[in-house]
């Protein structure tokens, strides 16, 4: 099994992201930053929204590109039509949203900025690996598709 092809940046990225979230919660407690004030019902509706978004994105990604086929051909349809790394995207955006809502934490909510910058830096090797595998086709894909967030107005909805 080729670890780089199967797992890429995922495991180490997840660990660092959890450390960032934990540090954000600790910082919030140390500085006495107030929690997000919202009705509990709305808090759990938002948590559910993020959980559903993550679940749909992850399942859709696995349906379009099963793990056994990772790194064997370039997929640009389904969630990969919207972003180059939908699994990481679900973790970055919806994962951070779930933790922020679960703890009602402003600091965790805003930590998504740091988390996104970290992942952008962290996946450079993975992006270079994909360029080695798929060459100019991947370079064109990079130009029209965002890493973790869609580039609105540049995508053809037919490929979804």
N, C-alpha and C positions, 0 to 999 in steps of 0.2 A: 504494500500500500504506500502510495506517495503522499506523505503527510502534507506537503505544500499544496498539492493538487486537491486533496480532500478537505483539509481544515483551514488552510490559508492563515489569515490573521485573527480568526475568530476567538480561539481560546484565550490567548494573551490579551486581546482587546477587551473581552468580557471581564476578565479579572481586573484590569486597570479601571474599567468603567465602574465596576462595583466599588473599588477603592475610592474613586472620585465621589460617588454617591455617599459612601460612608463618611468620608472627610467632610462633605457638605453638611451632612446631618450633625456631625460633631461640631463643626464651626458654628452652625446655627445655634446649638445649645450653649457653646462657650460665649458667644456674643449676645445671647439673649434675644435673638431676632424672632419676632412673633411669627406664629404659624399662619398659613393661609386661612382666613376667616371665610367660611362658607357653610351653608347647611349640609349636614351629614348626607342627606339624600343626594344632593348635587355632587358632593365629593365622590360618592360611589357610582353615580351615573358617569362622571368623567373617568373614573378608574375603569369602569366597564367599557367605555368608548375606546380607551387606549388598549385595553386587553383584546377587544374584538378586532381592532385595527391590526395589532401585532399578530394575532392568530390568523386572520385572513391573509395578511402579507406572507407569513411564513408558510402556510399551507399552499398558497398559490405558487410561491417560489419552488417548493418541493414538487408540486404537480408539474410545473413547466420544465424544471430541471432537477430530476432525482439525483441524490448525492452520488450514486454510482457513476453518473455521467459528468460530474463536475470536472472541469478542466479538459474535457475531451472535444468539445465543440462550443462555439460562441452562440449564446442564446440572447436574442434581442427582442423577444416577444413577452407578453404577459407583464409581470412586474418589472422584468429586466428592460422593458421598453421605456419605463418611467425613470428608473434609477439603475445604476450599474451594480449596486450592492444592496438588494432589497432586504436580505436577512440582517445585515448590519444596520440598515436604515430603520428597520422595525425595532431593533434593540436600542439604538440611539434615541429615536424620537418617542416611540410608544413606551419603551422600557423606562425612560426617564420620566415620562408623564405618569406612568403607573406608580413609580416610587414617590414622585412628588405628591400625587393625590393620596397615596396610602399614608404618607407621613404629614400631609398638608404642609409641605415645605417649600417656601419661596427659594431658598438657597439651592435645593435640588432642582427645582424648576429651571432656574437660571444656569445651573451647572451644565445644561444641555449645550451651551455655547462651548465650554471647555471640552466636553465629551466629543462634540463634533470636530473641533480642532485636533484633538488627540487622534481620533479615527482617521482623519484626513492625512495626518502625518504617518500614522501606524500602518496604513495599507499601501504605502508607496512601493514596497517590495512586491506585494501581491499584484499591484497594477503593472509593475515592470515585468513580472512573470507572465501576466496575460498578454502584454505586448510581445514578449518573446514567442509565446505560443501562437498568437493570432495576427501578429504584425499590423499591417496597415488597416485591416478590417477593424481591429480593436481601437486603433488610433482614431478612426472616423467615428466609431461608436462613442468614444470618450468625448469627442468634440460636440456631439449632439445630445448626450445623456449625462445628467448630473450624477455625482457619486452617491449621495444619500438623499437628495431632494430633487424632485423633477425640475427640469428647465421648461417652464411653461412656454407654449407657443412654438416649440421646436419639435414636438412629437406628432407623429401621424397616428391617430387613434385607431386605425384599422388593425394595427398589430396587437392590440390588447386582446 
